[in-house]
Amino acid sequence: MKIFNTEVVVQIMSEISQAQVESKIKEYIDPSLGSDLVSANAVKNISIDKNGAVRINIEFGFPIDIYAETVKQQLAEKISTLPGIGSVDIDVSFKVLSHAVQHGVKPIENIKNIIAVASGKGGVGKSTTAVNLALAIVAEGGRVGIMDADIYGPSQPRMLGISGQPQSHDGKSMEPMVNHGVQSMSIGYLVDDESPMIWRGPMATQALDQLINDTNWKDLDYLIIDLPPGTGDIQLTMSQKIPVSGAVIVTTPQDIALLDARKGLKMFEKVNVPVLGIVENMSIHICSECGHEEHIFGSGGGQKMSGDYNVDFLGSLPLDIDIREQVDNGNPTVVAMPDSRITEIYREIGRKVTAKLSLQGKDYSSKFPNIIIQNS
């Protein structure tokens, strides 16, 4: 009869395998990625010591500073259920990479990714969504710029609370205007507020090209382009000459808005720009007096459209007077009401947008050296 050492038996019984830890991690489905972190290749390291203490390194491909604590808590709760577990130490970080763009379009220096925010028609709150989306990504730790591509009706200077003209240190390029941690550029900084832009299409598209390429953007993870409504010259030029990594479609539940939003979505499909998802704005009105909820523009249109075209539904935003008043005052909701439910929705949408982009193909063009052939 063999006698076992009691201490050795206890140590063997308390040993935890990496596979067991991975299995618990897989139980957590990240709401932004729509998958578990192992399948998303976000788990970079798992180490387990002899006392059952577990250390895990998680690296997301998108900004997640605020939501990181929620991830840590939920993972720790699941892993702690393993028998023999000791302490659980989880490190969560992120690293934003450049992602693939249209074939034959050259990336812009100091911009990793460009995201177009579009709508088929005006009046659906696209610009308000674009600026709050930019601010939501900044809140999560991203370096973000916003480009106002509406040459005829620029609105971002007012929404960001910025006035004045951009500086130029060399007479050729411009410095971006900055407020609320967002770099921005707009034709609105260069012309008088009340001066109409009476330009034909080629002049407008040339202005767009100069505003993007002649601005000294400072190491951006994302440049949000706030497109004008429709599918005209500006949109066509952008899809052919500007390196766009993905697009977001903003609509309301109204049938007319959805009809035009579908055209915008089809446009991006034709030029091989992936649509990251659909945002339904003005989804519901909540009376400020009695709290009654009413679907003024209809309901479920954005979700139906996402199902019809097999793209992600990113979220619904309410019709709320605070949203309108805050952008009019140059202090958008995400910075004016950081703890509000509306801001939480914007941050959820921002994480979903950047998470969906992180799953797209990577751009490795910057990794390859330039090959120069010389006659010797």
C-alpha positions, -999 to 999 in steps of 0.1 A, spaced: 0 0 0 15 33 -11 12 64 11 9 98 -6 22 130 8 -8 150 18 7 184 7 14 170 -27 -21 157 -31 -36 191 -22 -13 209 -47 -22 185 -75 -59 189 -68 -56 228 -69 -38 229 -102 -57 248 -129 -51 244 -166 -49 271 -192 -77 253 -211 -100 256 -181 -93 294 -178 -99 298 -216 -131 279 -213 -144 304 -187 -132 334 -207 -152 320 -236 -184 323 -215 -181 361 -217 -195 374 -250 -183 409 -255 -213 431 -266 -192 452 -289 -175 424 -307 -204 400 -306 -180 372 -299 -159 358 -270 -125 372 -265 -106 340 -273 -122 337 -307 -115 374 -313 -78 368 -305 -79 394 -277 -64 371 -251 -26 376 -254 -14 357 -223 -26 334 -195 -3 326 -167 -11 304 -136 12 299 -106 14 269 -83 -10 286 -58 -38 289 -84 -32 327 -90 -42 336 -125 -29 365 -146 -45 374 -179 -35 400 -205 -64 411 -228 -57 434 -257 -86 449 -277 -83 463 -311 -104 494 -303 -105 520 -275 -121 506 -243 -108 527 -213 -142 532 -197 -156 498 -204 -124 480 -193 -135 478 -157 -167 460 -167 -148 435 -187 -124 428 -158 -152 424 -134 -173 400 -155 -142 379 -165 -131 377 -129 -165 365 -117 -165 337 -142 -129 326 -136 -133 327 -98 -158 298 -101 -131 274 -110 -122 250 -81 -88 258 -65 -86 293 -79 -65 318 -61 -63 355 -71 -74 367 -105 -54 396 -120 -67 408 -154 -49 435 -174 -70 451 -202 -54 474 -228 -60 483 -265 -40 489 -296 -56 504 -327 -42 493 -360 -48 505 -396 -74 486 -416 -77 479 -452 -93 505 -476 -105 506 -512 -81 490 -537 -57 515 -552 -63 543 -527 -33 555 -508 -35 559 -470 -32 594 -455 -2 601 -433 -10 602 -395 -45 587 -400 -49 550 -392 -86 547 -401 -112 568 -418 -149 562 -409 -176 579 -430 -209 588 -414 -236 591 -440 -273 594 -446 -294 593 -477 -313 625 -468 -310 655 -446 -327 662 -413 -320 628 -397 -294 640 -372 -264 627 -390 -240 655 -380 -251 654 -344 -245 616 -344 -211 621 -360 -198 646 -334 -211 626 -304 -197 594 -319 -163 611 -322 -165 624 -286 -176 589 -274 -145 573 -289 -123 600 -273 -139 592 -240 -128 556 -244 -92 567 -250 -90 570 -288 -73 598 -308 -100 612 -330 -105 639 -356 -137 649 -374 -138 662 -410 -169 683 -420 -174 672 -456 -205 693 -461 -190 721 -482 -224 739 -487 -237 736 -452 -209 731 -426 -222 725 -391 -193 710 -371 -177 744 -361 -209 753 -342 -214 718 -328 -179 717 -315 -180 753 -301 -151 765 -322 -146 798 -340 -118 815 -358 -95 803 -386 -69 775 -386 -32 784 -384 -7 777 -412 29 776 -403 42 771 -438 15 788 -460 6 754 -475 -9 733 -448 -33 740 -419 -34 730 -383 -66 712 -371 -89 731 -348 -93 714 -314 -120 714 -288 -133 687 -264 -102 666 -273 -113 663 -310 -92 676 -339 -114 690 -366 -114 707 -400 -143 723 -419 -148 749 -447 -168 767 -420 -135 778 -404 -124 794 -437 -155 814 -448 -180 837 -432 -210 820 -414 -235 837 -437 -216 834 -470 -232 808 -493 -208 785 -511 -220 790 -547 -197 763 -562 -202 737 -589 -194 701 -580 -157 700 -591 -149 730 -569 -166 714 -539 -148 681 -544 -114 699 -548 -121 717 -516 -128 684 -498 -96 669 -511 -76 699 -499 -93 701 -464 -84 664 -458 -49 662 -473 -36 697 -464 -45 694 -427 -17 684 -403 -37 657 -385 -19 646 -353 -15 608 -351 -52 599 -354 -66 564 -346 -98 575 -364 -109 603 -386 -147 606 -387 -160 622 -420 -194 638 -416 -207 635 -451 -234 657 -466 -267 640 -473 -273 621 -506 -251 602 -530 -236 630 -551 -202 644 -562 -188 646 -526 -196 610 -518 -183 597 -551 -151 616 -548 -146 604 -513 -152 568 -522 -127 570 -551 -99 591 -537 -102 590 -499 -90 558 -480 -121 548 -461 -120 518 -438 -157 517 -430 -190 535 -431 -219 542 -407 -254 548 -419 -277 571 -399 -314 570 -404 -347 575 -387 -375 549 -385 -395 569 -411 -401 551 -444 -388 580 -465 -356 583 -445 -351 545 -448 -356 545 -485 -328 571 -490 -306 554 -464 -308 522 -484 -294 541 -514 -265 553 -493 -258 518 -481 -258 504 -517 -234 532 -527 -208 520 -502 -213 484 -513 -206 494 -549 -173 511 -541 -162 483 -517 -164 502 -485 -177 480 -457 -208 492 -438 -200 488 -401 -237 493 -391 -268 513 -389 -278 539 -363 -315 547 -359 -318 583 -347 -350 599 -332 -362 564 -325 -386 574 -297 -399 606 -281 -402 607 -244 -424 636 -231 -405 658 -207 -437 665 -188 -454 632 -183 -428 606 -195 -451 592 -222 -431 574 -249 -442 577 -285 -427 564 -318 -433 596 -338 -415 585 -369 -425 548 -367 -406 519 -351 -382 491 -360 -372 505 -394 -334 506 -387 -334 470 -374 -354 458 -403 -330 475 -427 -300 459 -410 -317 425 -413 -325 431 -450 -289 439 -458 -271 417 -433 -253 446 -415 -251 453 -378 -277 474 -360 -256 497 -338 -283 512 -316 -312 535 -313 -311 571 -301 -341 591 -287 -356 623 -299 -345 645 -271 -344 683 -267 -312 682 -247 -293 667 -277 -304 695 -299 -297 723 -274 -263 709 -265 -249 708 -300 -264 742 -308 -244 755 -278 -211 738 -289 -212 714 -260 -225 680 -273 -243 655 -251 -213 632 -245 -193 660 -228 -223 680 -215 -240 650 -198 -212 623 -194 -232 602 -169 -266 603 -188 -282 573 -204 -280 591 -238 -242 594 -235 -241 557 -225 -259 548 -258 -234 570 -278 -205 552 -261 -221 518 -268 -224 528 -305 -189 541 -306 -175 508 -292 -195 488 -316 -183 509 -346 -146 506 -336 -150 469 -326 -166 460 -360 -138 479 -377 -111 460 -356 -124 427 -371 -118 440 -407 -87 431 -426 -55 449 -415 -35 473 -437 1 462 -438 13 486 -465 33 506 -440 52 475 -430 68 471 -465 99 491 -474 99 514 -504 118 497 -533 140 521 -553 157 510 -585 188 529 -594 212 526 -623 246 518 -609 
